[in-house]
Amino acid sequence: MRRNLAGLMLLACFSLAACSAKDAAPKMESPQGALAVAGFTNPRFNWELLAGYLPEEGQRVKRDDMDKLNFLLLSVLQEHGVTDFVSPRITRQCQEIVVFETVESTREAAFKYWLRVGECAKADYLLLPQVLSYQDRTGGEWGSQTPAAAVFDLFLIDVKNKTIAGRYHFEEEQQALTDNILSVDKFIQRGGRWLSGEELAREGLEAGLRELGL
């Protein structure tokens, strides 16, 4: 009887955790004005970041993985109803036109560069995604040898006011429930499976874009 009661209590906790995660609300109002979206970049030095620090400088993310992340970004934006924006293809043209005004490698120079990219794209806001590391799952979804892991930042730059309007940092390596009981809500949502790198990144993008009002 005690075991049954404990099981029911645990199941109730699982249900509450899953519901609370689904009800997460945006933390920012939707940006008003023209939006430009940049494709993912892979900073390999801390000065290339607008905030935070790299887990390891010089770490390169594979081109195929970058393509996957860019596809996911556009897919999640569309699912969220965000469709009216300057595409990464057009933004890329501005990235090729704009060059650093200074030889000095600083965060200030990096921020000025992205401001000029936003101005070139005639945008009020620029969404800048930067992936710091990415690791796909090895093994199956029910018995992974190496879990999926991803670290990335989403920056929403207010081009007109020359400020960072919002930042979302995602950093996770999937863990088994036995390794981290605090991840019970995620364990329930994921059906006890080991996610692929794309599935993990999608979770981060959905949460991050929602938090930025997108």
Secondary structure, 3 states (H helix, E strand, C coil): CHHHHHHHHHHHHHHHHHHHHHCCCCCCCCCCCCEEECCCECCCCHHHCCCCCCCCCCCCCCHHHHHHHHHHHHHHHHHCCCCCCECHHHHHHHHHHCCCCCCCCCHHHHHHHHHHHHHHCCCCEEEEEEEEEEECCEEECCEEEECCEEEEEEEEEECCCCEEEEEEEEEEECCCCCCCHHHHHHHHHCCCCCCCHHHHHHHHHHHHHHHCCC
